[in-house]
Amino acid sequence: RAGSLAGILLLAGWAASRALAACLGLALACKVALPTQLFCWTWQFLGHGLFERRGPGVSDLPEVFLMEPFLILLQILNKQFGYEPYPGFSKNVDKKLETYLRESRHLEHRKVT
């Protein structure tokens, strides 16, 4: 179900971008899209720095661009509607994220000292 919703959201985003490009013209649409992307990426990095105290893990680019947005969608669905792909999914993900952050902070601390 979540994958179907993600597909619908991607299709809606694609349709909206096509409509924007048709309405504004490709050149102006690019002038709108580029600053929007830069603004969003800037806040992405600031958010990581301010809240996680570390940069985003960009070692695996396909994961960053494909799986992270889907994970965020799953987290939103869980928080708003209690949706889980299988029982215990959210607890498993939270535990793995917590472990990953703890290990990365520990490694970062060891590099500093």
Jmol script that loads the backbone (N, CA, C; Angstrom):
load data "model"
ATOM      1  N   ARG A   1       0.810  -1.202   0.000  1.00  0.00           N
ATOM      2  CA  ARG A   1       0.000   0.000   0.000  1.00  0.00           C
ATOM      3  C   ARG A   1       0.850   1.261   0.000  1.00  0.00           C
ATOM      4  N   ALA A   2       1.891   1.264   0.811  1.00  0.00           N
ATOM      5  CA  ALA A   2       2.745   2.456   0.876  1.00  0.00           C
ATOM      6  C   ALA A   2       3.476   2.662  -0.452  1.00  0.00           C
ATOM      7  N   GLY A   3       3.891   1.582  -1.095  1.00  0.00           N
ATOM      8  CA  GLY A   3       4.556   1.693  -2.389  1.00  0.00           C
ATOM      9  C   GLY A   3       3.615   2.251  -3.442  1.00  0.00           C
ATOM     10  N   SER A   4       2.358   1.838  -3.396  1.00  0.00           N
ATOM     11  CA  SER A   4       1.364   2.380  -4.330  1.00  0.00           C
ATOM     12  C   SER A   4       1.157   3.864  -4.094  1.00  0.00           C
ATOM     13  N   LEU A   5       1.080   4.250  -2.824  1.00  0.00           N
ATOM     14  CA  LEU A   5       0.934   5.664  -2.488  1.00  0.00           C
ATOM     15  C   LEU A   5       2.145   6.456  -2.969  1.00  0.00           C
ATOM     16  N   ALA A   6       3.351   5.898  -2.764  1.00  0.00           N
ATOM     17  CA  ALA A   6       4.572   6.567  -3.234  1.00  0.00           C
ATOM     18  C   ALA A   6       4.538   6.730  -4.751  1.00  0.00           C
ATOM     19  N   GLY A   7       4.085   5.708  -5.469  1.00  0.00           N
ATOM     20  CA  GLY A   7       3.965   5.801  -6.920  1.00  0.00           C
ATOM     21  C   GLY A   7       2.989   6.880  -7.345  1.00  0.00           C
ATOM     22  N   ILE A   8       1.867   6.967  -6.660  1.00  0.00           N
ATOM     23  CA  ILE A   8       0.869   7.998  -6.966  1.00  0.00           C
ATOM     24  C   ILE A   8       1.439   9.391  -6.696  1.00  0.00           C
ATOM     25  N   LEU A   9       2.161   9.537  -5.575  1.00  0.00           N
ATOM     26  CA  LEU A   9       2.771  10.830  -5.259  1.00  0.00           C
ATOM     27  C   LEU A   9       3.823  11.218  -6.294  1.00  0.00           C
ATOM     28  N   LEU A  10       4.615  10.248  -6.743  1.00  0.00           N
ATOM     29  CA  LEU A  10       5.607  10.540  -7.789  1.00  0.00           C
ATOM     30  C   LEU A  10       4.931  10.933  -9.095  1.00  0.00           C
ATOM     31  N   LEU A  11       3.875  10.236  -9.453  1.00  0.00           N
ATOM     32  CA  LEU A  11       3.131  10.556 -10.671  1.00  0.00           C
ATOM     33  C   LEU A  11       2.510  11.948 -10.570  1.00  0.00           C
ATOM     34  N   ALA A  12       1.967  12.280  -9.409  1.00  0.00           N
ATOM     35  CA  ALA A  12       1.381  13.609  -9.208  1.00  0.00           C
ATOM     36  C   ALA A  12       2.457  14.695  -9.299  1.00  0.00           C
ATOM     37  N   GLY A  13       3.626  14.435  -8.728  1.00  0.00           N
ATOM     38  CA  GLY A  13       4.729  15.394  -8.812  1.00  0.00           C
ATOM     39  C   GLY A  13       5.193  15.591 -10.245  1.00  0.00           C
ATOM     40  N   TRP A  14       5.281  14.497 -10.977  1.00  0.00           N
ATOM     41  CA  TRP A  14       5.672  14.584 -12.386  1.00  0.00           C
ATOM     42  C   TRP A  14       4.645  15.396 -13.175  1.00  0.00           C
ATOM     43  N   ALA A  15       3.349  15.111 -12.965  1.00  0.00           N
ATOM     44  CA  ALA A  15       2.293  15.831 -13.673  1.00  0.00           C
ATOM     45  C   ALA A  15       2.313  17.317 -13.315  1.00  0.00           C
ATOM     46  N   ALA A  16       2.539  17.621 -12.040  1.00  0.00           N
ATOM     47  CA  ALA A  16       2.589  19.019 -11.612  1.00  0.00           C
ATOM     48  C   ALA A  16       3.786  19.737 -12.240  1.00  0.00           C
ATOM     49  N   SER A  17       4.925  19.052 -12.313  1.00  0.00           N
ATOM     50  CA  SER A  17       6.101  19.695 -12.927  1.00  0.00           C
ATOM     51  C   SER A  17       5.898  19.903 -14.423  1.00  0.00           C
ATOM     52  N   ARG A  18       5.230  18.961 -15.083  1.00  0.00           N
ATOM     53  CA  ARG A  18       4.920  19.139 -16.511  1.00  0.00           C
ATOM     54  C   ARG A  18       3.972  20.319 -16.710  1.00  0.00           C
ATOM     55  N   ALA A  19       2.965  20.413 -15.833  1.00  0.00           N
ATOM     56  CA  ALA A  19       2.007  21.521 -15.942  1.00  0.00           C
ATOM     57  C   ALA A  19       2.699  22.862 -15.681  1.00  0.00           C
ATOM     58  N   LEU A  20       3.602  22.897 -14.703  1.00  0.00           N
ATOM     59  CA  LEU A  20       4.340  24.121 -14.406  1.00  0.00           C
ATOM     60  C   LEU A  20       5.213  24.524 -15.584  1.00  0.00           C
ATOM     61  N   ALA A  21       5.907  23.554 -16.163  1.00  0.00           N
ATOM     62  CA  ALA A  21       6.761  23.844 -17.319  1.00  0.00           C
ATOM     63  C   ALA A  21       5.925  24.312 -18.504  1.00  0.00           C
ATOM     64  N   ALA A  22       4.741  23.727 -18.696  1.00  0.00           N
ATOM     65  CA  ALA A  22       3.874  24.135 -19.802  1.00  0.00           C
ATOM     66  C   ALA A  22       3.312  25.532 -19.568  1.00  0.00           C
ATOM     67  N   CYS A  23       3.007  25.840 -18.325  1.00  0.00           N
ATOM     68  CA  CYS A  23       2.408  27.132 -17.997  1.00  0.00           C
ATOM     69  C   CYS A  23       3.447  28.256 -18.028  1.00  0.00           C
ATOM     70  N   LEU A  24       4.607  28.021 -17.444  1.00  0.00           N
ATOM     71  CA  LEU A  24       5.625  29.063 -17.345  1.00  0.00           C
ATOM     72  C   LEU A  24       6.598  29.068 -18.510  1.00  0.00           C
ATOM     73  N   GLY A  25       6.695  27.970 -19.196  1.00  0.00           N
ATOM     74  CA  GLY A  25       7.737  27.805 -20.194  1.00  0.00           C
ATOM     75  C   GLY A  25       8.924  27.130 -19.529  1.00  0.00           C
ATOM     76  N   LEU A  26       9.660  26.370 -20.295  1.00  0.00           N
ATOM     77  CA  LEU A  26      10.741  25.565 -19.728  1.00  0.00           C
ATOM     78  C   LEU A  26      11.819  26.429 -19.074  1.00  0.00           C
ATOM     79  N   ALA A  27      12.194  27.527 -19.691  1.00  0.00           N
ATOM     80  CA  ALA A  27      13.269  28.375 -19.144  1.00  0.00           C
ATOM     81  C   ALA A  27      12.885  28.952 -17.788  1.00  0.00           C
ATOM     82  N   LEU A  28      11.679  29.507 -17.678  1.00  0.00           N
ATOM     83  CA  LEU A  28      11.244  30.087 -16.414  1.00  0.00           C
ATOM     84  C   LEU A  28      11.011  29.001 -15.363  1.00  0.00           C
ATOM     85  N   ALA A  29      10.486  27.852 -15.784  1.00  0.00           N
ATOM     86  CA  ALA A  29      10.279  26.749 -14.846  1.00  0.00           C
ATOM     87  C   ALA A  29      11.608  26.295 -14.246  1.00  0.00           C
ATOM     88  N   CYS A  30      12.664  26.252 -15.057  1.00  0.00           N
ATOM     89  CA  CYS A  30      13.989  25.896 -14.552  1.00  0.00           C
ATOM     90  C   CYS A  30      14.501  26.950 -13.586  1.00  0.00           C
ATOM     91  N   LYS A  31      14.190  28.219 -13.857  1.00  0.00           N
ATOM     92  CA  LYS A  31      14.602  29.296 -12.954  1.00  0.00           C
ATOM     93  C   LYS A  31      13.860  29.226 -11.626  1.00  0.00           C
ATOM     94  N   VAL A  32      12.685  28.632 -11.611  1.00  0.00           N
ATOM     95  CA  VAL A  32      11.943  28.430 -10.369  1.00  0.00           C
ATOM     96  C   VAL A  32      12.440  27.164  -9.669  1.00  0.00           C
ATOM     97  N   ALA A  33      12.677  26.117 -10.440  1.00  0.00           N
ATOM     98  CA  ALA A  33      13.045  24.824  -9.862  1.00  0.00           C
ATOM     99  C   ALA A  33      14.442  24.842  -9.248  1.00  0.00           C
ATOM    100  N   LEU A  34      15.392  25.480  -9.891  1.00  0.00           N
ATOM    101  CA  LEU A  34      16.772  25.480  -9.380  1.00  0.00           C
ATOM    102  C   LEU A  34      16.885  26.143  -8.010  1.00  0.00           C
ATOM    103  N   PRO A  35      16.363  27.356  -7.808  1.00  0.00           N
ATOM    104  CA  PRO A  35      16.432  27.938  -6.460  1.00  0.00           C
ATOM    105  C   PRO A  35      15.663  27.117  -5.420  1.00  0.00           C
ATOM    106  N   THR A  36      14.558  26.519  -5.839  1.00  0.00           N
ATOM    107  CA  THR A  36      13.803  25.673  -4.918  1.00  0.00           C
ATOM    108  C   THR A  36      14.640  24.485  -4.475  1.00  0.00           C
ATOM    109  N   GLN A  37      15.312  23.822  -5.425  1.00  0.00           N
ATOM    110  CA  GLN A  37      16.193  22.700  -5.093  1.00  0.00           C
ATOM    111  C   GLN A  37      17.328  23.148  -4.172  1.00  0.00           C
ATOM    112  N   LEU A  38      17.950  24.275  -4.502  1.00  0.00           N
ATOM    113  CA  LEU A  38      19.046  24.774  -3.670  1.00  0.00           C
ATOM    114  C   LEU A  38      18.575  25.095  -2.260  1.00  0.00           C
ATOM    115  N   PHE A  39      17.403  25.701  -2.140  1.00  0.00           N
ATOM    116  CA  PHE A  39      16.831  26.010  -0.834  1.00  0.00           C
ATOM    117  C   PHE A  39      16.592  24.727  -0.039  1.00  0.00           C
ATOM    118  N   CYS A  40      15.991  23.731  -0.674  1.00  0.00           N
ATOM    119  CA  CYS A  40      15.675  22.481   0.023  1.00  0.00           C
ATOM    120  C   CYS A  40      16.938  21.724   0.418  1.00  0.00           C
ATOM    121  N   TRP A  41      17.923  21.657  -0.466  1.00  0.00           N
ATOM    122  CA  TRP A  41      19.166  20.962  -0.132  1.00  0.00           C
ATOM    123  C   TRP A  41      19.923  21.688   0.982  1.00  0.00           C
ATOM    124  N   THR A  42      19.899  23.019   0.960  1.00  0.00           N
ATOM    125  CA  THR A  42      20.552  23.785   2.020  1.00  0.00           C
ATOM    126  C   THR A  42      19.937  23.445   3.371  1.00  0.00           C
ATOM    127  N   TRP A  43      18.608  23.416   3.433  1.00  0.00           N
ATOM    128  CA  TRP A  43      17.941  23.094   4.694  1.00  0.00           C
ATOM    129  C   TRP A  43      18.132  21.634   5.083  1.00  0.00           C
ATOM    130  N   GLN A  44      18.299  20.770   4.094  1.00  0.00           N
ATOM    131  CA  GLN A  44      18.596  19.364   4.380  1.00  0.00           C
ATOM    132  C   GLN A  44      19.919  19.271   5.147  1.00  0.00           C
ATOM    133  N   PHE A  45      20.949  19.943   4.645  1.00  0.00           N
ATOM    134  CA  PHE A  45      22.251  19.888   5.304  1.00  0.00           C
ATOM    135  C   PHE A  45      22.231  20.620   6.644  1.00  0.00           C
ATOM    136  N   LEU A  46      21.537  21.773   6.709  1.00  0.00           N
ATOM    137  CA  LEU A  46      21.419  22.483   7.982  1.00  0.00           C
ATOM    138  C   LEU A  46      20.680  21.642   9.017  1.00  0.00           C
ATOM    139  N   GLY A  47      19.628  20.971   8.582  1.00  0.00           N
ATOM    140  CA  GLY A  47      18.879  20.114   9.500  1.00  0.00           C
ATOM    141  C   GLY A  47      19.743  19.006  10.066  1.00  0.00           C
ATOM    142  N   HIS A  48      20.538  18.395   9.210  1.00  0.00           N
ATOM    143  CA  HIS A  48      21.445  17.353   9.698  1.00  0.00           C
ATOM    144  C   HIS A  48      22.444  17.937  10.689  1.00  0.00           C
ATOM    145  N   GLY A  49      22.981  19.086  10.369  1.00  0.00           N
ATOM    146  CA  GLY A  49      23.977  19.695  11.243  1.00  0.00           C
ATOM    147  C   GLY A  49      23.400  20.155  12.566  1.00  0.00           C
ATOM    148  N   LEU A  50      22.200  20.735  12.535  1.00  0.00           N
ATOM    149  CA  LEU A  50      21.598  21.270  13.755  1.00  0.00           C
ATOM    150  C   LEU A  50      20.990  20.192  14.648  1.00  0.00           C
ATOM    151  N   PHE A  51      20.339  19.192  14.056  1.00  0.00           N
ATOM    152  CA  PHE A  51      19.614  18.222  14.859  1.00  0.00           C
ATOM    153  C   PHE A  51      20.377  16.923  15.084  1.00  0.00           C
ATOM    154  N   GLU A  52      21.164  16.502  14.116  1.00  0.00           N
ATOM    155  CA  GLU A  52      21.911  15.253  14.283  1.00  0.00           C
ATOM    156  C   GLU A  52      23.369  15.507  14.631  1.00  0.00           C
ATOM    157  N   ARG A  53      23.794  16.742  14.505  1.00  0.00           N
ATOM    158  CA  ARG A  53      25.170  17.130  14.778  1.00  0.00           C
ATOM    159  C   ARG A  53      26.178  16.407  13.884  1.00  0.00           C
ATOM    160  N   ARG A  54      25.742  16.041  12.709  1.00  0.00           N
ATOM    161  CA  ARG A  54      26.636  15.412  11.747  1.00  0.00           C
ATOM    162  C   ARG A  54      26.024  15.567  10.365  1.00  0.00           C
ATOM    163  N   GLY A  55      26.835  15.451   9.353  1.00  0.00           N
ATOM    164  CA  GLY A  55      26.361  15.575   7.983  1.00  0.00           C
ATOM    165  C   GLY A  55      25.565  14.358   7.551  1.00  0.00           C
ATOM    166  N   PRO A  56      24.820  14.488   6.470  1.00  0.00           N
ATOM    167  CA  PRO A  56      24.069  13.336   5.973  1.00  0.00           C
ATOM    168  C   PRO A  56      25.024  12.274   5.447  1.00  0.00           C
ATOM    169  N   GLY A  57      24.630  11.027   5.578  1.00  0.00           N
ATOM    170  CA  GLY A  57      25.453   9.930   5.070  1.00  0.00           C
ATOM    171  C   GLY A  57      25.242   9.788   3.573  1.00  0.00           C
ATOM    172  N   VAL A  58      26.125  10.361   2.795  1.00  0.00           N
ATOM    173  CA  VAL A  58      25.969  10.323   1.343  1.00  0.00           C
ATOM    174  C   VAL A  58      26.898   9.298   0.704  1.00  0.00           C
ATOM    175  N   SER A  59      27.263   8.281   1.466  1.00  0.00           N
ATOM    176  CA  SER A  59      28.171   7.278   0.916  1.00  0.00           C
ATOM    177  C   SER A  59      27.474   6.400  -0.121  1.00  0.00           C
ATOM    178  N   ASP A  60      26.185   6.234   0.016  1.00  0.00           N
ATOM    179  CA  ASP A  60      25.435   5.384  -0.901  1.00  0.00           C
ATOM    180  C   ASP A  60      24.338   6.214  -1.558  1.00  0.00           C
ATOM    181  N   LEU A  61      24.642   6.844  -2.698  1.00  0.00           N
ATOM    182  CA  LEU A  61      23.717   7.786  -3.332  1.00  0.00           C
ATOM    183  C   LEU A  61      22.368   7.195  -3.712  1.00  0.00           C
ATOM    184  N   PRO A  62      22.296   5.966  -4.262  1.00  0.00           N
ATOM    185  CA  PRO A  62      20.956   5.439  -4.556  1.00  0.00           C
ATOM    186  C   PRO A  62      20.077   5.348  -3.308  1.00  0.00           C
ATOM    187  N   GLU A  63      20.683   4.995  -2.187  1.00  0.00           N
ATOM    188  CA  GLU A  63      19.910   4.920  -0.948  1.00  0.00           C
ATOM    189  C   GLU A  63      19.399   6.295  -0.547  1.00  0.00           C
ATOM    190  N   VAL A  64      20.252   7.298  -0.669  1.00  0.00           N
ATOM    191  CA  VAL A  64      19.871   8.655  -0.278  1.00  0.00           C
ATOM    192  C   VAL A  64      18.713   9.167  -1.124  1.00  0.00           C
ATOM    193  N   PHE A  65      18.779   8.949  -2.437  1.00  0.00           N
ATOM    194  CA  PHE A  65      17.765   9.515  -3.323  1.00  0.00           C
ATOM    195  C   PHE A  65      16.529   8.645  -3.477  1.00  0.00           C
ATOM    196  N   LEU A  66      16.631   7.348  -3.260  1.00  0.00           N
ATOM    197  CA  LEU A  66      15.497   6.458  -3.481  1.00  0.00           C
ATOM    198  C   LEU A  66      14.866   5.961  -2.186  1.00  0.00           C
ATOM    199  N   MET A  67      15.674   5.494  -1.263  1.00  0.00           N
ATOM    200  CA  MET A  67      15.126   4.846  -0.081  1.00  0.00           C
ATOM    201  C   MET A  67      14.793   5.824   1.052  1.00  0.00           C
ATOM    202  N   GLU A  68      15.597   6.855   1.232  1.00  0.00           N
ATOM    203  CA  GLU A  68      15.328   7.799   2.315  1.00  0.00           C
ATOM    204  C   GLU A  68      13.967   8.487   2.176  1.00  0.00           C
ATOM    205  N   PRO A  69      13.597   8.974   0.981  1.00  0.00           N
ATOM    206  CA  PRO A  69      12.254   9.564   0.868  1.00  0.00           C
ATOM    207  C   PRO A  69      11.150   8.545   1.172  1.00  0.00           C
ATOM    208  N   PHE A  70      11.351   7.291   0.777  1.00  0.00           N
ATOM    209  CA  PHE A  70      10.346   6.267   1.068  1.00  0.00           C
ATOM    210  C   PHE A  70      10.289   5.985   2.560  1.00  0.00           C
ATOM    211  N   LEU A  71      11.434   5.960   3.231  1.00  0.00           N
ATOM    212  CA  LEU A  71      11.455   5.759   4.683  1.00  0.00           C
ATOM    213  C   LEU A  71      10.717   6.896   5.383  1.00  0.00           C
ATOM    214  N   ILE A  72      10.918   8.116   4.914  1.00  0.00           N
ATOM    215  CA  ILE A  72      10.221   9.261   5.505  1.00  0.00           C
ATOM    216  C   ILE A  72       8.716   9.142   5.283  1.00  0.00           C
ATOM    217  N   LEU A  73       8.305   8.704   4.085  1.00  0.00           N
ATOM    218  CA  LEU A  73       6.885   8.476   3.820  1.00  0.00           C
ATOM    219  C   LEU A  73       6.328   7.431   4.788  1.00  0.00           C
ATOM    220  N   LEU A  74       7.059   6.348   4.996  1.00  0.00           N
ATOM    221  CA  LEU A  74       6.611   5.313   5.932  1.00  0.00           C
ATOM    222  C   LEU A  74       6.504   5.859   7.353  1.00  0.00           C
ATOM    223  N   GLN A  75       7.453   6.695   7.757  1.00  0.00           N
ATOM    224  CA  GLN A  75       7.394   7.279   9.096  1.00  0.00           C
ATOM    225  C   GLN A  75       6.194   8.210   9.246  1.00  0.00           C
ATOM    226  N   ILE A  76       5.908   8.987   8.210  1.00  0.00           N
ATOM    227  CA  ILE A  76       4.735   9.875   8.262  1.00  0.00           C
ATOM    228  C   ILE A  76       3.460   9.048   8.346  1.00  0.00           C
ATOM    229  N   LEU A  77       3.350   8.014   7.531  1.00  0.00           N
ATOM    230  CA  LEU A  77       2.164   7.152   7.562  1.00  0.00           C
ATOM    231  C   LEU A  77       2.006   6.484   8.928  1.00  0.00           C
ATOM    232  N   ASN A  78       3.115   6.112   9.535  1.00  0.00           N
ATOM    233  CA  ASN A  78       3.051   5.482  10.851  1.00  0.00           C
ATOM    234  C   ASN A  78       2.604   6.478  11.910  1.00  0.00           C
ATOM    235  N   LYS A  79       3.196   7.672  11.902  1.00  0.00           N
ATOM    236  CA  LYS A  79       2.847   8.674  12.922  1.00  0.00           C
ATOM    237  C   LYS A  79       1.411   9.162  12.774  1.00  0.00           C
ATOM    238  N   GLN A  80       0.957   9.367  11.534  1.00  0.00           N
ATOM    239  CA  GLN A  80      -0.372   9.926  11.312  1.00  0.00           C
ATOM    240  C   GLN A  80      -1.491   8.888  11.368  1.00  0.00           C
ATOM    241  N   PHE A  81      -1.208   7.686  10.851  1.00  0.00           N
ATOM    242  CA  PHE A  81      -2.279   6.694  10.704  1.00  0.00           C
ATOM    243  C   PHE A  81      -1.986   5.355  11.366  1.00  0.00           C
ATOM    244  N   GLY A  82      -0.808   5.213  11.975  1.00  0.00           N
ATOM    245  CA  GLY A  82      -0.456   3.950  12.609  1.00  0.00           C
ATOM    246  C   GLY A  82      -0.119   2.841  11.619  1.00  0.00           C
ATOM    247  N   TYR A  83       0.207   3.205  10.376  1.00  0.00           N
ATOM    248  CA  TYR A  83       0.495   2.209   9.346  1.00  0.00           C
ATOM    249  C   TYR A  83       1.864   1.580   9.553  1.00  0.00           C
ATOM    250  N   GLU A  84       1.931   0.266   9.417  1.00  0.00           N
ATOM    251  CA  GLU A  84       3.187  -0.473   9.413  1.00  0.00           C
ATOM    252  C   GLU A  84       3.107  -1.546   8.346  1.00  0.00           C
ATOM    253  N   PRO A  85       4.172  -1.690   7.519  1.00  0.00           N
ATOM    254  CA  PRO A  85       4.157  -2.739   6.490  1.00  0.00           C
ATOM    255  C   PRO A  85       4.024  -4.134   7.105  1.00  0.00           C
ATOM    256  N   TYR A  86       4.597  -4.299   8.293  1.00  0.00           N
ATOM    257  CA  TYR A  86       4.454  -5.544   9.050  1.00  0.00           C
ATOM    258  C   TYR A  86       4.569  -5.191  10.531  1.00  0.00           C
ATOM    259  N   PRO A  87       4.017  -6.008  11.401  1.00  0.00           N
ATOM    260  CA  PRO A  87       4.059  -5.693  12.834  1.00  0.00           C
ATOM    261  C   PRO A  87       5.495  -5.543  13.347  1.00  0.00           C
ATOM    262  N   GLY A  88       5.735  -4.482  14.079  1.00  0.00           N
ATOM    263  CA  GLY A  88       7.043  -4.224  14.647  1.00  0.00           C
ATOM    264  C   GLY A  88       8.008  -3.488  13.728  1.00  0.00           C
ATOM    265  N   PHE A  89       7.564  -3.113  12.542  1.00  0.00           N
ATOM    266  CA  PHE A  89       8.438  -2.446  11.571  1.00  0.00           C
ATOM    267  C   PHE A  89       9.028  -1.162  12.145  1.00  0.00           C
ATOM    268  N   SER A  90       8.192  -0.300  12.703  1.00  0.00           N
ATOM    269  CA  SER A  90       8.652   0.990  13.205  1.00  0.00           C
ATOM    270  C   SER A  90       9.651   0.829  14.335  1.00  0.00           C
ATOM    271  N   LYS A  91       9.390  -0.107  15.227  1.00  0.00           N
ATOM    272  CA  LYS A  91      10.333  -0.332  16.335  1.00  0.00           C
ATOM    273  C   LYS A  91      11.677  -0.821  15.809  1.00  0.00           C
ATOM    274  N   ASN A  92      11.657  -1.703  14.806  1.00  0.00           N
ATOM    275  CA  ASN A  92      12.906  -2.190  14.221  1.00  0.00           C
ATOM    276  C   ASN A  92      13.681  -1.063  13.554  1.00  0.00           C
ATOM    277  N   VAL A  93      12.988  -0.227  12.790  1.00  0.00           N
ATOM    278  CA  VAL A  93      13.647   0.888  12.100  1.00  0.00           C
ATOM    279  C   VAL A  93      14.213   1.872  13.118  1.00  0.00           C
ATOM    280  N   ASP A  94      13.416   2.233  14.123  1.00  0.00           N
ATOM    281  CA  ASP A  94      13.890   3.168  15.144  1.00  0.00           C
ATOM    282  C   ASP A  94      15.112   2.622  15.866  1.00  0.00           C
ATOM    283  N   LYS A  95      15.105   1.331  16.182  1.00  0.00           N
ATOM    284  CA  LYS A  95      16.237   0.717  16.873  1.00  0.00           C
ATOM    285  C   LYS A  95      17.489   0.746  15.992  1.00  0.00           C
ATOM    286  N   LYS A  96      17.327   0.431  14.699  1.00  0.00           N
ATOM    287  CA  LYS A  96      18.470   0.444  13.791  1.00  0.00           C
ATOM    288  C   LYS A  96      19.009   1.860  13.597  1.00  0.00           C
ATOM    289  N   LEU A  97      18.120   2.851  13.465  1.00  0.00           N
ATOM    290  CA  LEU A  97      18.568   4.232  13.318  1.00  0.00           C
ATOM    291  C   LEU A  97      19.301   4.706  14.569  1.00  0.00           C
ATOM    292  N   GLU A  98      18.769   4.356  15.724  1.00  0.00           N
ATOM    293  CA  GLU A  98      19.398   4.724  16.984  1.00  0.00           C
ATOM    294  C   GLU A  98      20.796   4.117  17.098  1.00  0.00           C
ATOM    295  N   THR A  99      20.903   2.842  16.755  1.00  0.00           N
ATOM    296  CA  THR A  99      22.198   2.161  16.793  1.00  0.00           C
ATOM    297  C   THR A  99      23.169   2.799  15.816  1.00  0.00           C
ATOM    298  N   TYR A 100      22.712   3.089  14.609  1.00  0.00           N
ATOM    299  CA  TYR A 100      23.561   3.709  13.595  1.00  0.00           C
ATOM    300  C   TYR A 100      24.056   5.075  14.066  1.00  0.00           C
ATOM    301  N   LEU A 101      23.155   5.894  14.606  1.00  0.00           N
ATOM    302  CA  LEU A 101      23.556   7.220  15.071  1.00  0.00           C
ATOM    303  C   LEU A 101      24.528   7.119  16.241  1.00  0.00           C
ATOM    304  N   ARG A 102      24.266   6.194  17.163  1.00  0.00           N
ATOM    305  CA  ARG A 102      25.156   6.011  18.308  1.00  0.00           C
ATOM    306  C   ARG A 102      26.551   5.593  17.843  1.00  0.00           C
ATOM    307  N   GLU A 103      26.618   4.643  16.909  1.00  0.00           N
ATOM    308  CA  GLU A 103      27.913   4.187  16.402  1.00  0.00           C
ATOM    309  C   GLU A 103      28.643   5.286  15.644  1.00  0.00           C
ATOM    310  N   SER A 104      27.919   6.044  14.833  1.00  0.00           N
ATOM    311  CA  SER A 104      28.576   7.107  14.064  1.00  0.00           C
ATOM    312  C   SER A 104      29.065   8.216  14.985  1.00  0.00           C
ATOM    313  N   ARG A 105      28.308   8.516  16.034  1.00  0.00           N
ATOM    314  CA  ARG A 105      28.771   9.534  16.998  1.00  0.00           C
ATOM    315  C   ARG A 105      29.991   9.033  17.747  1.00  0.00           C
ATOM    316  N   HIS A 106      29.986   7.748  18.095  1.00  0.00           N
ATOM    317  CA  HIS A 106      31.133   7.159  18.795  1.00  0.00           C
ATOM    318  C   HIS A 106      32.380   7.221  17.907  1.00  0.00           C
ATOM    319  N   LEU A 107      32.244   6.862  16.644  1.00  0.00           N
ATOM    320  CA  LEU A 107      33.377   6.921  15.715  1.00  0.00           C
ATOM    321  C   LEU A 107      33.856   8.357  15.530  1.00  0.00           C
ATOM    322  N   GLU A 108      32.922   9.293  15.436  1.00  0.00           N
ATOM    323  CA  GLU A 108      33.282  10.683  15.259  1.00  0.00           C
ATOM    324  C   GLU A 108      34.015  11.197  16.494  1.00  0.00           C
ATOM    325  N   HIS A 109      33.561  10.787  17.672  1.00  0.00           N
ATOM    326  CA  HIS A 109      34.198  11.188  18.918  1.00  0.00           C
ATOM    327  C   HIS A 109      35.612  10.634  18.998  1.00  0.00           C
ATOM    328  N   ARG A 110      35.819   9.401  18.542  1.00  0.00           N
ATOM    329  CA  ARG A 110      37.149   8.781  18.559  1.00  0.00           C
ATOM    330  C   ARG A 110      38.100   9.487  17.602  1.00  0.00           C
ATOM    331  N   LYS A 111      37.569  10.010  16.480  1.00  0.00           N
ATOM    332  CA  LYS A 111      38.414  10.728  15.520  1.00  0.00           C
ATOM    333  C   LYS A 111      38.889  12.059  16.107  1.00  0.00           C
ATOM    334  N   VAL A 112      38.022  12.696  16.904  1.00  0.00           N
ATOM    335  CA  VAL A 112      38.339  14.006  17.476  1.00  0.00           C
ATOM    336  C   VAL A 112      39.392  13.871  18.565  1.00  0.00           C
ATOM    337  N   THR A 113      39.303  12.820  19.370  1.00  0.00           N
ATOM    338  CA  THR A 113      40.255  12.676  20.487  1.00  0.00           C
ATOM    339  C   THR A 113      41.492  11.938  20.107  1.00  0.00           C
TER     340      THR A 113
END
end "model"
wireframe off; spacefill off
backbone 0.3
color backbone group
